[in-house]
Amino acid sequence: MVISPFTPPRFLVMMRTFPPKTLDKNKSMRIGPYVLRNNLFLAPMAGVTDRPFRQLCKRLGAGMAVSEMVSSNSLLRGSAKTLRRANHEGESEPRSVQVVGADPKMMAEAARFNVDGGAQIIDINMGCPAKKVCNVMAGSALLQDEPLVTRILEAVVRAVDVPVTLKIRTGWDRAHRNAVKIASIAEQCGITLLAVHGRTRACQYQGEAEYDTIAEICAAVNIPVIANGDITTAEKASWVLRYTGAAGLMIGRAAQGRPWIFREIDHYLRSGRRHPEPPLSEVRDTLLAHLHNLYVFYGEHTGVRVARKHISWYSKGQAGGGVFRNAVNRLQTASEQLAMTREFFETQMSATELAA
């Protein structure tokens, strides 16, 4: 096993407690009527999990991918940005759309609106820590108001005839970790599946995710619980499943620039063996295909700008990556962006061959 210098010491100590976790090949992950290929989920991330990225992660091993969050505000539903976020054209089933808001009636209306538009699963966001979301008492801010959580969940579940799932954090802050209570409320309201990020809202994305609360939730409810937070390697994925008793895993930031992480984790869970890292030629081809899909989805002007962050993530850790990113981020056309990206990775490949 390869241990990163950034691997938390606590994880290294606790990891020795359990042997590798492997999947029961006869046990399927199910959400309502939908049977997933595995128990690995791509986390919804604003500005990241658009249709091209969801399709890519599914192709490379994710069993499920949830859309970027869509506001429940009816005034925003008709905007091009909102419609693009909920666009699942050509995407494999099941199609899940995440809605965010703080008003039970509006959330119910948003759920119906998206189901009418083709959503097969509605996911409710009570985990986003962003200020602009929490300032209107949406996202993880809702964890402070358990009665309101109940009203929202009841309203959405009653409004649609498709499975409703929920994403939460462990609480508002470390002094108020009430995720076990929220999970019980969710189960009572008819939520089909619960994803839990192992941080509070106050933690944002700082420090280490903790899994003790997730383990408590798994022991307290009978609905499937998906563990999320700092799952960056196949070995850690195995450990988190074993430690928490979760039914599955949700991967977010670790998939940025590494969409094949789902393939690696799935392979390890099924076999107990590491999947080889992709060769640079595959990284190049995956990125170039991803860029083409972004240009088609957004149009060239917006696609080039959206592509910049993905190029940065894919090139992270490569020799000369900083100089490359500074240059590629200045380009304005798709053809220039593709040419420079192709040249960069071919240079990396040549250097690797010479060093071999």
MARBA-676846 format. One line per 2 residues: their letters; for each residue x, y, z of N, C-alpha, C. Coordinates in steps of 0.2 Angstrom, whole numbers, plus 5000, padded with zeros to 4 digits. Layout:
a	X:Y:Z:X:Y:Z:X:Y:Z ~ ...
***
This chain:
mv	5004:4994:5000:5000:5000:5000:5004:5006:5000 ~ 5002:5011:4996:5006:5017:4996:5003:5023:5000
is	5006:5025:5005:5003:5030:5010:5006:5037:5008 ~ 5001:5042:5007:5003:5049:5005:5005:5052:5011
pf	5010:5057:5010:5012:5061:5016:5007:5065:5019 ~ 5001:5066:5016:4996:5069:5018:4990:5065:5022
tp	4992:5058:5022:4987:5054:5025:4987:5055:5033 ~ 4981:5057:5036:4980:5059:5043:4983:5053:5047
pr	4987:5055:5052:4990:5049:5057:4984:5045:5060 ~ 4979:5048:5062:4973:5045:5065:4971:5039:5061
fl	4970:5041:5054:4968:5036:5049:4973:5030:5049 ~ 4980:5031:5049:4984:5026:5049:4984:5021:5055
vm	4983:5024:5061:4982:5020:5067:4976:5016:5066 ~ 4970:5019:5065:4964:5016:5065:4963:5011:5059
mr	4967:5012:5054:4966:5007:5048:4969:5000:5050 ~ 4973:5000:5054:4976:4993:5056:4970:4989:5060
tf	4965:4992:5062:4960:4988:5065:4956:4983:5061 ~ 4956:4985:5054:4951:4981:5050:4955:4978:5044
pp	4954:4972:5041:4956:4970:5035:4953:4974:5029 ~ 4955:4973:5023:4952:4976:5017:4945:4974:5017
kt	4940:4979:5016:4933:4978:5015:4932:4976:5007 ~ 4929:4971:5006:4927:4969:4999:4919:4969:4999
ld	4917:4970:4993:4910:4970:4991:4907:4963:4991 ~ 4901:4962:4993:4897:4956:4992:4894:4956:4985
kn	4897:4952:4980:4895:4953:4973:4887:4951:4972 ~ 4884:4948:4977:4877:4946:4976:4873:4952:4979
ks	4876:4957:4982:4872:4962:4986:4872:4968:4981 ~ 4866:4971:4980:4865:4977:4975:4864:4983:4979
mr	4866:4988:4977:4864:4995:4980:4857:4997:4976 ~ 4852:4999:4979:4846:5000:4976:4843:5007:4979
ig	4840:5011:4975:4837:5017:4977:4830:5016:4974 ~ 4825:5015:4978:4818:5013:4975:4818:5008:4970
py	4816:5009:4964:4816:5004:4959:4822:5003:4955 ~ 4827:5007:4957:4833:5007:4953:4839:5004:4956
vl	4842:4999:4952:4848:4995:4955:4854:4998:4952 ~ 4859:5000:4956:4865:5003:4954:4870:4998:4953
rn	4875:5000:4948:4880:4995:4947:4885:4994:4953 ~ 4885:4999:4957:4889:4998:4963:4887:5003:4969
nl	4891:5003:4974:4889:5008:4979:4893:5014:4980 ~ 4895:5017:4974:4900:5023:4974:4896:5028:4971
fl	4896:5034:4974:4892:5040:4972:4896:5046:4970 ~ 4895:5049:4965:4898:5056:4964:4894:5061:4968
ap	4898:5065:4972:4894:5070:4976:4892:5076:4972 ~ 4887:5078:4973:4885:5084:4969:4889:5090:4972
ma	4892:5094:4967:4896:5099:4968:4895:5105:4963 ~ 4893:5111:4966:4891:5117:4962:4897:5119:4957
gv	4895:5120:4951:4900:5122:4946:4905:5116:4944 ~ 4903:5110:4946:4908:5104:4944:4904:5098:4941
td	4898:5096:4945:4895:5090:4943:4890:5092:4937 ~ 4892:5095:4932:4887:5096:4926:4887:5089:4923
rp	4883:5089:4917:4881:5083:4914:4888:5080:4911 ~ 4892:5083:4908:4898:5080:4905:4902:5077:4911
fr	4903:5080:4917:4907:5077:4922:4903:5071:4925 ~ 4897:5071:4926:4893:5066:4928:4893:5060:4923
ql	4893:5061:4917:4893:5055:4912:4900:5052:4912 ~ 4905:5056:4913:4912:5054:4913:4913:5049:4919
ck	4911:5052:4925:4912:5048:4931:4908:5041:4931 ~ 4902:5041:4928:4898:5035:4928:4902:5030:4923
rl	4905:5033:4917:4908:5029:4913:4914:5025:4916 ~ 4917:5029:4921:4924:5027:4924:4922:5024:4931
ga	4916:5022:4932:4915:5017:4938:4910:5020:4943 ~ 4908:5026:4943:4903:5028:4948:4896:5025:4947
gm	4893:5022:4952:4886:5019:4951:4881:5024:4951 ~ 4882:5030:4954:4877:5035:4954:4880:5042:4954
av	4877:5047:4951:4879:5054:4951:4873:5059:4951 ~ 4874:5063:4956:4868:5068:4957:4870:5075:4954
se	4865:5078:4951:4866:5085:4948:4868:5090:4953 ~ 4871:5095:4950:4872:5101:4954:4865:5104:4958
mv	4866:5107:4963:4860:5109:4966:4856:5114:4962 ~ 4849:5114:4962:4845:5118:4959:4841:5122:4964
ss	4840:5128:4963:4837:5132:4968:4829:5131:4968 ~ 4826:5131:4973:4819:5130:4974:4815:5136:4972
ns	4818:5142:4971:4815:5148:4970:4812:5148:4963 ~ 4806:5148:4962:4802:5148:4956:4805:5153:4951
ll	4807:5159:4953:4809:5164:4949:4816:5162:4945 ~ 4819:5157:4947:4826:5155:4944:4825:5149:4940
rg	4819:5145:4941:4819:5139:4937:4819:5139:4930 ~ 4817:5145:4927:4817:5146:4920:4824:5148:4917
sa	4829:5150:4921:4835:5153:4918:4839:5147:4915 ~ 4843:5149:4910:4847:5145:4906:4852:5141:4911
kt	4854:5144:4916:4859:5141:4921:4856:5135:4924 ~ 4849:5137:4927:4846:5132:4931:4844:5126:4926
lr	4841:5127:4920:4839:5122:4916:4845:5118:4914 ~ 4851:5121:4913:4857:5117:4911:4859:5112:4917
ra	4858:5115:4923:4860:5111:4929:4856:5104:4929 ~ 4850:5105:4927:4845:5099:4928:4845:5095:4921
nh	4850:5097:4917:4850:5093:4910:4853:5086:4911 ~ 4849:5081:4909:4851:5074:4910:4850:5071:4903
eg	4850:5075:4897:4849:5072:4891:4855:5067:4889 ~ 4853:5061:4887:4858:5056:4886:4861:5052:4891
es	4859:5054:4898:4863:5051:4903:4859:5045:4906 ~ 4863:5040:4908:4861:5034:4910:4856:5035:4916
ep	4852:5030:4917:4847:5030:4923:4851:5028:4929 ~ 4849:5030:4935:4843:5034:4937:4846:5042:4936
rs	4841:5046:4935:4843:5053:4934:4841:5057:4941 ~ 4846:5059:4944:4844:5062:4951:4846:5070:4951
vq	4841:5074:4953:4842:5081:4953:4841:5083:4961 ~ 4846:5087:4962:4846:5090:4969:4843:5097:4970
vv	4839:5098:4974:4835:5104:4975:4838:5107:4982 ~ 4838:5114:4982:4840:5117:4989:4835:5123:4990
ga	4833:5124:4996:4829:5129:4998:4827:5129:5005 ~ 4823:5133:5008:4821:5133:5015:4813:5133:5016
dp	4809:5134:5011:4802:5134:5011:4799:5128:5009 ~ 4795:5124:5014:4793:5118:5012:4788:5118:5006
km	4784:5123:5005:4780:5123:4999:4784:5124:4993 ~ 4789:5128:4993:4793:5129:4987:4797:5123:4985
ma	4800:5120:4990:4804:5114:4989:4799:5109:4986 ~ 4793:5108:4988:4789:5103:4985:4787:5105:4978
ea	4786:5111:4977:4785:5113:4970:4791:5112:4965 ~ 4797:5113:4968:4803:5112:4964:4804:5105:4963
ar	4802:5100:4968:4803:5093:4967:4798:5091:4961 ~ 4792:5093:4961:4787:5092:4956:4789:5094:4949
fn	4792:5100:4949:4794:5103:4943:4800:5099:4940 ~ 4804:5097:4944:4810:5093:4941:4808:5086:4939
vd	4803:5083:4943:4801:5076:4941:4797:5077:4934 ~ 4793:5082:4933:4790:5083:4927:4795:5084:4921
gg	4801:5086:4923:4806:5087:4918:4810:5081:4917 ~ 4809:5076:4920:4813:5070:4919:4817:5067:4925
aq	4817:5070:4931:4821:5068:4936:4817:5062:4939 ~ 4821:5057:4940:4819:5050:4943:4820:5049:4950
ii	4824:5054:4953:4826:5054:4960:4826:5061:4962 ~ 4824:5063:4968:4825:5070:4970:4829:5070:4976
di	4835:5074:4976:4839:5074:4982:4839:5081:4985 ~ 4838:5081:4992:4837:5087:4995:4844:5089:4998
nm	4846:5095:4997:4852:5098:5000:4851:5101:5007 ~ 4854:5098:5012:4855:5101:5018:4862:5100:5021
gc	4866:5100:5016:4873:5100:5018:4878:5105:5015 ~ 4876:5109:5010:4880:5115:5008:4882:5120:5013
pa	4888:5121:5014:4890:5126:5019:4892:5133:5017 ~ 4890:5134:5010:4892:5141:5007:4888:5146:5011
kk	4891:5152:5012:4888:5158:5015:4881:5160:5012 ~ 4882:5160:5005:4876:5163:5001:4870:5158:5002
vc	4871:5152:5003:4866:5147:5004:4863:5147:5011 ~ 4868:5147:5016:4866:5147:5023:4863:5153:5026
nv	4865:5159:5022:4862:5165:5024:4855:5166:5023 ~ 4852:5162:5019:4845:5162:5018:4842:5155:5021
ma	4845:5153:5026:4843:5147:5030:4842:5141:5026 ~ 4846:5140:5020:4845:5134:5016:4852:5130:5017
gs	4852:5124:5014:4858:5120:5015:4859:5118:5022 ~ 4865:5118:5024:4867:5115:5031:4864:5119:5036
al	4862:5126:5035:4859:5130:5040:4853:5127:5043 ~ 4849:5123:5039:4843:5120:5041:4844:5115:5047
lq	4850:5112:5047:4851:5108:5053:4850:5111:5060 ~ 4850:5118:5060:4848:5121:5066:4841:5121:5068
de	4837:5119:5063:4830:5120:5064:4826:5113:5063 ~ 4826:5108:5067:4824:5102:5066:4816:5101:5064
pl	4812:5106:5067:4805:5106:5065:4804:5108:5058 ~ 4808:5113:5055:4808:5115:5048:4811:5109:5044
vt	4816:5106:5046:4818:5100:5042:4813:5095:5041 ~ 4809:5093:5047:4803:5089:5046:4798:5091:5041
ri	4796:5097:5041:4791:5100:5037:4793:5100:5029 ~ 4800:5101:5028:4802:5101:5021:4802:5094:5019
le	4805:5089:5023:4805:5082:5021:4798:5079:5019 ~ 4794:5081:5024:4787:5078:5023:4784:5081:5017
av	4785:5088:5016:4782:5091:5010:4784:5088:5003 ~ 4791:5087:5003:4794:5085:4997:4792:5077:4995
vr	4792:5073:5001:4790:5066:5000:4783:5065:4997 ~ 4779:5070:5000:4772:5069:4998:4771:5072:4991
av	4775:5076:4989:4774:5080:4982:4775:5075:4976 ~ 4780:5070:4977:4782:5067:4971:4781:5059:4972
dv	4781:5055:4967:4780:5048:4967:4787:5045:4965 ~ 4792:5048:4966:4799:5045:4965:4803:5045:4972
pv	4808:5041:4972:4812:5041:4978:4815:5048:4980 ~ 4815:5050:4986:4818:5056:4989:4824:5054:4993
tl	4830:5057:4992:4836:5056:4996:4838:5063:4999 ~ 4843:5062:5004:4844:5068:5007:4852:5068:5009
ki	4855:5074:5008:4862:5075:5009:4863:5080:5015 ~ 4866:5078:5021:4867:5082:5027:4875:5082:5029
rt	4876:5086:5034:4882:5086:5037:4881:5084:5044 ~ 4886:5083:5048:4885:5080:5055:4882:5085:5060
gw	4881:5091:5058:4878:5096:5062:4880:5103:5060 ~ 4878:5108:5064:4879:5115:5063:4886:5117:5065
dr	4888:5115:5071:4895:5115:5073:4897:5110:5078 ~ 4903:5109:5080:4905:5103:5084:4901:5103:5090
ah	4899:5108:5093:4895:5108:5099:4888:5106:5098 ~ 4886:5106:5092:4879:5104:5090:4879:5099:5084
rn	4881:5093:5086:4881:5088:5081:4875:5084:5082 ~ 4870:5085:5078:4863:5082:5078:4861:5078:5073
av	4866:5076:5069:4865:5072:5063:4861:5065:5064 ~ 4862:5062:5070:4858:5056:5072:4851:5058:5072
ki	4849:5063:5075:4842:5065:5076:4839:5067:5069 ~ 4843:5070:5065:4841:5072:5058:4840:5066:5054
as	4844:5061:5055:4843:5055:5051:4837:5051:5053 ~ 4835:5051:5060:4829:5048:5062:4823:5051:5059
ia	4823:5058:5059:4818:5062:5056:4817:5060:5049 ~ 4823:5060:5045:4823:5058:5038:4819:5051:5037
eq	4821:5046:5041:4818:5040:5040:4811:5040:5041 ~ 4809:5043:5047:4802:5044:5048:4798:5047:5043
cg	4801:5052:5039:4798:5056:5034:4797:5052:5027 ~ 4801:5047:5027:4801:5043:5021:4806:5044:5016
it	4812:5047:5018:4818:5047:5014:4821:5040:5013 ~ 4823:5039:5006:4825:5033:5004:4832:5031:5006
ll	4836:5037:5005:4843:5036:5006:4846:5042:5009 ~ 4851:5042:5013:4854:5047:5017:4862:5047:5016
av	4864:5053:5013:4872:5054:5012:4874:5059:5018 ~ 4880:5057:5021:4882:5061:5027:4889:5063:5026
hg	4891:5070:5025:4898:5072:5025:4900:5073:5032 ~ 4906:5070:5034:4909:5069:5040:4911:5076:5043
rt	4908:5081:5042:4910:5088:5045:4904:5092:5046 ~ 4905:5097:5051:4899:5101:5052:4899:5107:5047
ra	4894:5111:5048:4894:5117:5043:4900:5122:5045 ~ 4901:5122:5052:4907:5127:5054:4913:5125:5051
cq	4914:5118:5051:4921:5115:5048:4922:5117:5041 ~ 4917:5119:5037:4918:5120:5030:4921:5113:5027
yq	4927:5114:5024:4931:5109:5022:4938:5108:5025 ~ 4938:5111:5031:4944:5111:5035:4945:5105:5039
ge	4951:5104:5041:4953:5098:5046:4951:5092:5042 ~ 4950:5087:5047:4949:5080:5044:4941:5078:5045
ae	4939:5075:5040:4932:5072:5041:4932:5067:5047 ~ 4927:5067:5051:4926:5062:5056:4920:5057:5054
yd	4921:5050:5056:4917:5045:5054:4913:5042:5060 ~ 4915:5044:5066:4911:5041:5072:4904:5043:5071
ti	4902:5049:5069:4895:5051:5069:4891:5047:5063 ~ 4895:5046:5058:4892:5042:5053:4891:5035:5055
ae	4895:5032:5059:4894:5026:5061:4888:5026:5066 ~ 4887:5031:5070:4882:5031:5075:4875:5031:5071
ic	4875:5035:5065:4869:5036:5061:4867:5029:5058 ~ 4873:5025:5055:4871:5019:5052:4868:5014:5057
aa	4870:5015:5064:4868:5010:5069:4861:5012:5071 ~ 4859:5018:5070:4852:5021:5072:4846:5020:5067
vn	4848:5020:5061:4842:5020:5056:4843:5014:5052 ~ 4838:5012:5048:4837:5006:5044:4838:5008:5036
ip	4838:5015:5035:4838:5017:5028:4846:5017:5026 ~ 4848:5016:5020:4855:5016:5018:4858:5022:5019
vi	4864:5022:5022:4868:5028:5023:4874:5028:5019 ~ 4876:5034:5016:4882:5034:5012:4887:5039:5015
an	4893:5036:5016:4898:5040:5020:4902:5045:5015 ~ 4903:5051:5017:4906:5056:5012:4911:5060:5016
gd	4917:5062:5013:4922:5066:5016:4928:5063:5016 ~ 4933:5066:5013:4940:5064:5013:4942:5057:5011
it	4937:5054:5007:4939:5047:5004:4943:5048:4998 ~ 4949:5047:4998:4954:5049:4993:4958:5043:4990
ta	4957:5038:4993:4961:5032:4990:4956:5026:4991 ~ 4958:5020:4987:4954:5014:4988:4955:5011:4994
ek	4961:5012:4997:4962:5009:5004:4957:5012:5009 ~ 4957:5019:5009:4953:5022:5014:4946:5021:5013
as	4944:5020:5006:4937:5019:5005:4935:5012:5008 ~ 4939:5007:5008:4938:5001:5011:4937:5002:5019
wv	4942:5006:5021:4942:5007:5029:4936:5010:5031 ~ 4934:5015:5027:4928:5019:5029:4921:5015:5029
lr	4921:5011:5024:4915:5006:5024:4915:5002:5030 ~ 4921:4999:5032:4921:4994:5037:4920:4998:5044
yt	4923:5004:5045:4923:5007:5051:4916:5010:5053 ~ 4912:5012:5047:4906:5016:5049:4900:5011:5048
ga	4901:5006:5044:4895:5001:5042:4891:5004:5037 ~ 4893:5009:5033:4889:5013:5028:4888:5008:5023
ag	4882:5010:5019:4880:5005:5013:4884:5007:5007 ~ 4887:5013:5007:4891:5015:5001:4895:5022:5003
lm	4898:5024:4998:4903:5030:4998:4901:5035:4993 ~ 4902:5041:4995:4901:5047:4991:4908:5051:4990
ig	4910:5052:4984:4917:5055:4982:4915:5061:4979 ~ 4919:5067:4982:4918:5073:4979:4924:5076:4976
ra	4928:5080:4980:4934:5083:4978:4939:5078:4975 ~ 4939:5072:4978:4945:5068:4976:4944:5065:4969
aq	4938:5067:4966:4936:5065:4959:4938:5071:4954 ~ 4940:5076:4957:4941:5082:4952:4948:5081:4949
gr	4948:5080:4943:4955:5078:4939:4957:5071:4940 ~ 4953:5067:4943:4954:5060:4944:4947:5056:4944
pw	4944:5057:4938:4937:5053:4938:4938:5046:4938 ~ 4944:5043:4937:4945:5036:4937:4945:5033:4944
if	4945:5038:4949:4945:5035:4956:4940:5030:4958 ~ 4934:5031:4954:4928:5026:4955:4930:5019:4953
re	4934:5019:4947:4936:5013:4945:4941:5009:4949 ~ 4945:5014:4952:4950:5011:4957:4947:5008:4963
id	4943:5012:4966:4939:5010:4972:4935:5004:4971 ~ 4931:5004:4965:4927:4998:4964:4931:4992:4963
hy	4937:4992:4960:4941:4987:4959:4944:4984:4965 ~ 4946:4989:4969:4949:4987:4976:4944:4983:4980
lr	4938:4986:4980:4932:4983:4985:4930:4976:4982 ~ 4931:4975:4976:4929:4969:4973:4934:4963:4973
sg	4941:4966:4973:4946:4961:4973:4951:4961:4979 ~ 4951:4967:4982:4956:4968:4987:4963:4970:4984
rr	4963:4971:4978:4970:4973:4975:4969:4980:4972 ~ 4975:4983:4971:4975:4990:4969:4974:4990:4961
hp	4970:4994:4958:4970:4995:4951:4976:4999:4949 ~ 4979:4998:4943:4985:5002:4941:4983:5009:4939
ep	4987:5014:4941:4986:5021:4939:4985:5021:4931 ~ 4981:5026:4929:4981:5026:4922:4987:5029:4919
pl	4989:5027:4913:4995:5029:4910:4994:5036:4907 ~ 4999:5040:4906:4998:5047:4904:4994:5048:4898
se	4995:5043:4893:4991:5043:4887:4983:5043:4889 ~ 4981:5039:4894:4974:5038:4895:4972:5045:4899
vr	4976:5048:4903:4974:5054:4906:4973:5059:4901 ~ 4978:5060:4896:4977:5065:4890:4971:5064:4886
dt	4969:5057:4885:4963:5056:4880:4957:5057:4884 ~ 4957:5056:4891:4951:5057:4895:4950:5064:4896
ll	4955:5068:4897:4954:5075:4897:4952:5079:4891 ~ 4955:5077:4885:4953:5080:4879:4946:5078:4877
ah	4944:5072:4878:4937:5070:4877:4932:5074:4882 ~ 4934:5075:4888:4930:5079:4893:4930:5086:4890
lh	4935:5089:4888:4935:5096:4885:4930:5097:4879 ~ 4930:5092:4875:4926:5092:4869:4919:5092:4871
nl	4917:5088:4876:4910:5088:4879:4908:5094:4882 ~ 4913:5097:4886:4911:5104:4889:4910:5109:4884
yv	4914:5109:4878:4912:5114:4873:4905:5113:4870 ~ 4904:5107:4869:4897:5105:4866:4891:5107:4871
fy	4892:5106:4877:4887:5107:4882:4886:5114:4883 ~ 4892:5118:4884:4891:5125:4886:4891:5130:4880
ge	4894:5128:4874:4896:5132:4869:4903:5134:4870 ~ 4907:5136:4865:4914:5138:4866:4916:5143:4871
ht	4912:5149:4871:4914:5154:4875:4914:5152:4883 ~ 4908:5149:4885:4908:5147:4892:4912:5140:4893
gv	4912:5136:4888:4915:5130:4889:4923:5130:4890 ~ 4926:5135:4886:4933:5136:4888:4934:5139:4895
rv	4930:5143:4897:4931:5145:4904:4929:5140:4909 ~ 4924:5136:4908:4923:5130:4913:4929:5125:4913
ar	4931:5124:4907:4937:5119:4906:4943:5121:4910 ~ 4944:5127:4911:4951:5129:4914:4952:5125:4921
kh	4946:5125:4925:4947:5122:4932:4949:5114:4931 ~ 4946:5111:4926:4947:5104:4925:4954:5103:4922
is	4956:5107:4918:4963:5106:4915:4968:5107:4921 ~ 4967:5112:4926:4971:5113:4932:4971:5107:4936
wy	4965:5104:4937:4965:5098:4941:4969:5092:4938 ~ 4967:5091:4932:4971:5085:4928:4978:5086:4928
sk	4981:5092:4928:4988:5093:4927:4991:5094:4934 ~ 4988:5093:4939:4991:5094:4946:4996:5089:4947
gq	5002:5091:4949:5007:5086:4951:5012:5084:4945 ~ 5010:5087:4939:5014:5085:4933:5020:5090:4933
ag	5026:5088:4931:5031:5093:4930:5030:5099:4926 ~ 5031:5105:4928:5030:5111:4924:5022:5112:4924
gg	5018:5109:4928:5011:5111:4928:5009:5118:4930 ~ 5013:5121:4934:5011:5128:4936:5012:5133:4930
vf	5018:5132:4926:5019:5136:4920:5013:5135:4915 ~ 5012:5128:4914:5007:5126:4909:5000:5129:4911
rn	4998:5129:4917:4991:5132:4919:4991:5139:4919 ~ 4997:5143:4920:4997:5150:4919:4996:5152:4912
av	4998:5148:4907:4998:5149:4900:4991:5147:4897 ~ 4989:5141:4899:4983:5139:4896:4977:5143:4899
nr	4977:5145:4905:4971:5149:4907:4970:5156:4904 ~ 4975:5158:4900:4975:5164:4896:4972:5163:4889
lq	4971:5157:4887:4968:5156:4880:4961:5157:4880 ~ 4959:5159:4874:4952:5161:4873:4948:5157:4869
ta	4951:5152:4865:4947:5148:4860:4948:5140:4862 ~ 4943:5136:4860:4944:5129:4861:4950:5126:4857
se	4951:5128:4851:4956:5125:4847:4963:5126:4851 ~ 4964:5132:4853:4970:5134:4857:4971:5130:4863
ql	4966:5130:4867:4966:5126:4873:4967:5118:4872 ~ 4964:5116:4867:4965:5108:4865:4972:5107:4863
am	4975:5112:4859:4982:5111:4856:4987:5111:4862 ~ 4986:5116:4866:4991:5117:4872:4991:5111:4877
tr	4985:5109:4878:4984:5103:4883:4987:5097:4880 ~ 4985:5096:4873:4988:5090:4870:4996:5090:4870
ef	4998:5096:4869:5006:5097:4869:5009:5095:4875 ~ 5006:5098:4881:5008:5097:4887:5009:5090:4889
fe	5003:5086:4888:5003:5079:4890:5008:5075:4886 ~ 5009:5077:4880:5013:5073:4875:5021:5074:4877
tq	5022:5080:4880:5028:5082:4883:5030:5078:4889 ~ 5025:5077:4893:5026:5073:4899:5027:5066:4897
ms	5023:5063:4892:5024:5056:4890:5031:5055:4887 ~ 5034:5060:4884:5041:5059:4881:5046:5059:4886
at	5045:5064:4891:5050:5064:4897:5050:5057:4901 ~ 5044:5055:4902:5043:5048:4905:5046:5043:4902
el	5046:5042:4895:5049:5037:4891:5056:5038:4891 ~ 5059:5044:4891:5066:5045:4891:5069:5043:4898
aa	5065:5044:4903:5068:5042:4910:5067:5035:4911 ~ 5063:5031:4907:5062:5024:4909:5068:5020:4907
***
